[in-house]
Amino acid sequence: MRARAVVGAEGVMEIQRFPKLGSPIMTSVCWANGLAKSPDGVAVAAGDMLDFLPFEMLLG
C-alpha cells in the first residue's frame, strides 16, 4: 500500500496509509514517501507494526 512515515505527536514513527484506494494513483505517489507491507489476508488496525520501505532505499 502507498504510505508515508511521519513522526507522531509522541515522537514515535507512524505510518499513514493514503486515504483513497483505486484511481488516484498519481496523487498517492506524490503524497507517499514509501511503501508499507502488510501480511496477506490480515486486516491492519491503527497501532499495528508494519514493515516500511522508504522510496529512497528502493530507488537509491
Stockholm file with secondary structure:
# STOCKHOLM 1.0

chainA/1-60         MRARAVVGAEGVMEIQRFPKLGSPIMTSVCWANGLAKSPDGVAVAAGDMLDFLPFEMLLG
#=GR chainA/1-60 SS CEEEEEECTTSCEEEEECSCCSSCHHHHHHHCSEEEECCTTCCCCTTCCCEEEEHHHHHC
#=GC SS_cons        CEEEEEECTTSCEEEEECSCCSSCHHHHHHHCSEEEECCTTCCCCTTCCCEEEEHHHHHC
//
